Amino acid sequence: MNSRRRVADKLHLPPHILDVTDPADTDHRSMLQFGESTVRLVEIARQSGHATEAVAELWPLVARLEARVEDGRAEREVMNLLARARAGLGVAHGNVLLEEPASGSTTL
């Protein structure tokens, strides 16, 4: 296993690609699994009229994924999940804005 870890280090690959596991890789896999579930559940919540809650759930996921990318760990799975989470966040934000009354509007 040490030789696979050295190969991964030399090639600048995430160790999990070569089936080398460590606590950081476990956290990575968990983040992806929970992230996928979060994106799906948030879409259901948004469609059910809970856009504010959807934003509250997606924002931390997007921030965590962006931090991972900034650390130079932009694996394909992370980038795909980040793109879907950002899109969902944008749609949910749009729904929240539509729900808020326009400031300065008057009722006749």
VENQUI-V671040 format. One record per residue. N is the residue number from 1. SS is DSSP state (helix for helix, strand for strand, loop for the rest). PHI is phi as a letter, one per 20 degrees, with the letter a starting at -180 (NA if undefined). D_FIRST is the distance of its C-alpha to the first C-alpha in Angstrom with 1 decimal. Layout:
# VENQUI-V671040
N	SS	PHI	D_FIRST
N	SS	PHI	D_FIRST
This chain:
# VENQUI-V671040
1	loop	NA	0.0
2	helix	f	3.8
3	helix	f	5.4
4	helix	f	5.2
5	helix	f	6.3
6	helix	f	8.8
7	helix	f	10.0
8	helix	f	10.7
9	helix	f	12.4
10	helix	f	14.4
11	helix	e	15.5
12	loop	l	16.3
13	loop	d	14.7
14	loop	f	14.0
15	helix	g	10.3
16	helix	f	11.5
17	helix	f	12.7
18	helix	d	9.3
19	loop	m	8.7
20	loop	e	6.7
21	loop	d	9.2
22	loop	b	11.1
23	helix	g	14.9
24	helix	f	16.0
25	helix	f	14.5
26	helix	f	16.2
27	helix	f	19.3
28	helix	f	19.1
29	helix	f	19.1
30	helix	f	21.8
31	helix	f	23.8
32	helix	f	23.8
33	helix	f	24.9
34	helix	f	27.5
35	helix	f	28.6
36	helix	g	29.3
37	helix	f	31.3
38	helix	f	33.1
39	helix	f	34.3
40	helix	f	35.6
41	helix	f	37.4
42	helix	f	38.8
43	helix	f	40.4
44	helix	f	42.1
45	helix	f	43.3
46	helix	f	44.6
47	helix	f	46.5
48	loop	e	47.9
49	loop	n	49.5
50	loop	d	47.0
51	helix	f	46.1
52	helix	f	46.1
53	helix	f	43.5
54	helix	f	41.4
55	helix	f	41.4
56	helix	f	40.5
57	helix	e	37.4
58	helix	f	36.2
59	helix	g	36.8
60	helix	f	33.9
61	helix	f	31.5
62	helix	f	32.7
63	helix	f	32.5
64	helix	f	28.9
65	helix	f	27.8
66	helix	f	29.9
67	helix	f	28.3
68	helix	f	24.8
69	helix	f	26.2
70	helix	f	27.9
71	loop	f	24.7
72	loop	n	23.6
73	loop	d	21.4
74	loop	e	23.6
75	loop	f	21.5
76	helix	g	23.7
77	helix	f	23.7
78	helix	f	24.6
79	helix	f	27.4
80	helix	f	28.8
81	helix	f	28.9
82	helix	f	30.5
83	helix	f	33.1
84	helix	f	34.1
85	helix	f	34.2
86	helix	f	36.3
87	helix	f	38.6
88	helix	f	39.1
89	helix	f	39.8
90	helix	f	42.4
91	helix	f	44.1
92	helix	f	44.1
93	helix	g	45.6
94	helix	g	48.2
95	helix	f	49.1
96	helix	f	49.5
97	helix	f	51.7
98	helix	f	53.9
99	helix	f	54.3
100	loop	f	55.5
101	loop	f	59.2
102	loop	f	60.2
103	loop	f	61.4
104	loop	n	65.1
105	loop	f	65.9
106	loop	d	69.1
107	loop	d	70.3
108	loop	e	73.6
